[in-house]
């Protein structure tokens, strides 16, 4: 289990998912600095903003837990491969929900402070970016293991 490269990729993806919850996703500068983080919405912004941030936090936690669970499914390669696909789609939900929350926060601050609002992505956004590559590499490793196991069964 530990000697397989896909185990390393899934473990790193789990670490990235958990760490994305610790770092700010987006920064806004209007009259002061506003930091966008999981589970810390601005209640004045919008219902969509609040829901998006909670969804992003829950999905980040789910990605981390499912990545750890996929580590231990090395004997059932088809289920592991399917779980890696699910992780990829959860990544898309996570990144899109974070971007949605950022957009609605930008709209809210734009209404309050005018067009002078500056914004930039935070470390939480950049931590998520390598995850699709890690999932792709892990799935590729699972397929390679399946191919080796199938060839071994023929002998």
URHUHU-V870384 format. One record per residue. N is the residue number from 1. RES is the residue in three letters. D_FIRST is the distance of its C-alpha to the first C-alpha in Angstrom with 1 decimal. Layout:
BEGIN
{{N & RES & D_FIRST} {N & RES & D_FIRST}}
END
This chain:
BEGIN
{{1 & UNK & 0.0} {2 & UNK & 3.8} {3 & UNK & 5.6} {4 & UNK & 5.8} {5 & UNK & 9.1} {6 & UNK & 9.1} {7 & UNK & 6.8} {8 & UNK & 9.7} {9 & UNK & 12.2} {10 & UNK & 11.6} {11 & UNK & 11.7} {12 & UNK & 14.9} {13 & UNK & 16.3} {14 & UNK & 16.1} {15 & UNK & 17.8} {16 & UNK & 20.4} {17 & UNK & 21.1} {18 & UNK & 21.7} {19 & UNK & 23.8} {20 & UNK & 25.8} {21 & UNK & 27.3} {22 & UNK & 28.6} {23 & UNK & 30.4} {24 & UNK & 33.5} {25 & UNK & 33.1} {26 & UNK & 36.6} {27 & UNK & 39.7} {28 & UNK & 43.3} {29 & UNK & 46.4} {30 & UNK & 49.7} {31 & UNK & 51.9} {32 & UNK & 48.9} {33 & UNK & 45.2} {34 & UNK & 43.2} {35 & UNK & 39.4} {36 & UNK & 37.4} {37 & UNK & 34.3} {38 & UNK & 32.2} {39 & UNK & 34.1} {40 & UNK & 37.1} {41 & UNK & 39.4} {42 & UNK & 43.1} {43 & UNK & 44.9} {44 & UNK & 47.9} {45 & UNK & 46.0} {46 & UNK & 45.4} {47 & UNK & 43.7} {48 & UNK & 41.5} {49 & UNK & 40.5} {50 & UNK & 39.6} {51 & UNK & 37.6} {52 & UNK & 35.7} {53 & UNK & 34.7} {54 & UNK & 33.5} {55 & UNK & 31.6} {56 & UNK & 30.0} {57 & UNK & 28.9} {58 & UNK & 27.6} {59 & UNK & 25.6} {60 & UNK & 24.1} {61 & UNK & 23.0} {62 & UNK & 21.6} {63 & UNK & 19.7} {64 & UNK & 18.0} {65 & UNK & 17.2} {66 & UNK & 16.1} {67 & UNK & 13.8} {68 & UNK & 12.1} {69 & UNK & 12.3} {70 & UNK & 10.8} {71 & UNK & 7.5} {72 & UNK & 7.4} {73 & UNK & 8.9} {74 & UNK & 6.4} {75 & UNK & 8.8} {76 & UNK & 11.8} {77 & UNK & 11.8} {78 & UNK & 15.4} {79 & UNK & 15.1} {80 & UNK & 12.4} {81 & UNK & 14.8} {82 & UNK & 17.7} {83 & UNK & 16.4} {84 & UNK & 15.9} {85 & UNK & 19.5} {86 & UNK & 20.7} {87 & UNK & 19.3} {88 & UNK & 21.3} {89 & UNK & 24.4} {90 & UNK & 24.0} {91 & UNK & 24.0} {92 & UNK & 27.3} {93 & UNK & 28.7} {94 & UNK & 27.8} {95 & UNK & 29.5} {96 & UNK & 32.4} {97 & UNK & 33.1} {98 & UNK & 33.2} {99 & UNK & 35.5} {100 & UNK & 37.6} {101 & UNK & 38.1} {102 & UNK & 39.0} {103 & UNK & 41.5} {104 & UNK & 43.2} {105 & UNK & 43.4} {106 & UNK & 44.9} {107 & UNK & 47.4} {108 & UNK & 48.3} {109 & UNK & 48.8} {110 & UNK & 50.8} {111 & UNK & 53.1} {112 & UNK & 53.6} {113 & UNK & 53.9} {114 & UNK & 54.8} {115 & UNK & 53.3} {116 & UNK & 52.7} {117 & UNK & 49.2} {118 & UNK & 46.7} {119 & UNK & 43.0} {120 & UNK & 39.8} {121 & UNK & 36.1} {122 & UNK & 34.3} {123 & UNK & 31.0} {124 & UNK & 29.4} {125 & UNK & 30.1} {126 & UNK & 28.8} {127 & UNK & 25.5} {128 & UNK & 24.8} {129 & UNK & 25.7} {130 & UNK & 22.5} {131 & UNK & 20.4} {132 & UNK & 21.4} {133 & UNK & 20.4} {134 & UNK & 16.9} {135 & UNK & 16.7} {136 & UNK & 18.2} {137 & UNK & 15.8} {138 & UNK & 12.7} {139 & UNK & 14.6} {140 & UNK & 15.6} {141 & UNK & 12.1} {142 & UNK & 11.5} {143 & UNK & 14.9} {144 & UNK & 14.3} {145 & UNK & 11.4} {146 & UNK & 14.0} {147 & UNK & 16.7} {148 & UNK & 15.1} {149 & UNK & 14.4} {150 & UNK & 18.0} {151 & UNK & 19.5} {152 & UNK & 18.1} {153 & UNK & 19.5} {154 & UNK & 22.9} {155 & UNK & 23.2}}
END
